[in-house]
Amino acid sequence: MKYLITHFLLFTILLFGAISLFYLYGKNIWFPYYKKYSYHETTKQVIIPCSETNVTCPPCPLTHVGPLRPTVKVVEKECPDCPVCPKPEVLTSKQRLHRHLADANFIYYPKNLTLIGLKHEEILEVWTKQNGKNVHLVDYPFTAFSGILGPKFKEGDRQIPEGIYGISFLNPNSKFHLAMRINYPNAFDKKMAKKEKRTHLGGDIMIHGSNRTIGCIPIGDDKIEELYFLADRVGITNIKVILAPVDFRKISVNIKKTNKHPWLKELYAKIKKEMQSYSKE
């Protein structure tokens, strides 16, 4: 009896092992029969969204209805293939820039640029002039932000300046990929600092790549490549930079009489006036 139980257990183990091996390595033998005689009922519509083309897959009409009788031979058919979304275009920074210019009906590179940095909205708008009219080219979102709304007062306050500036030089060797230096402090900044007896106003305020900042305007490596190339073509003497706390075309800012910097009212009035002719409508 003892040997009979042992032989039975051994036979069971060997049988289980043989079945397992057949399942793992004999799939090309048993799977066609499984696929042929198995029953699948599919009624769910498969939708594959494509953001570029809005292509969706149609529902498959080839579904079984009712129970499958063993004596009925099933003829398997395949549902139509879903349209494949095209791969997104991979463009260089120069190609992306050319597309922006083409969208604004430019055949040649523009002769001037205006950059409008909106701190509250965290957007850098790029404008140029064509036939005497300001034309919007593209917007670049900030990839990081530091400080609060309000002008820069001193070195190390992590503030983005506010005012009307230019570009003093382009830096192709920036540790933030590429950089364009804003000529802060300008004459107005220095005049107000002298009036309030402030020194060490800071400097080296840049528009640059990457996604880090302590008072500059980062727009990412791919976007700074576009803007840097365009700025180089236009020439830094033909670039104006307007830095505003908010979009004064849509929002008003009231400076209280008790504010310890009453000249902010004058500064914001200048910025607002400068921005009025740059309308996207």
DADAGI-V336095 format. One record per helix or strand of 2 or more residues. SS is the DSSP state (helix for helix, strand for strand). FROM is the first residue (numbers start at 1). LEN is the number of residues. Records with the same first field share a line. If there is no record, write none. Layout:
SS: FROM-LEN ; FROM-LEN
This chain:
helix: 2-24 ; 27-11 ; 93-11 ; 187-9 ; 221-14 ; 236-3 ; 264-12
strand: 113-6 ; 123-8 ; 133-9 ; 163-9 ; 179-4 ; 205-4 ; 217-2 ; 239-6
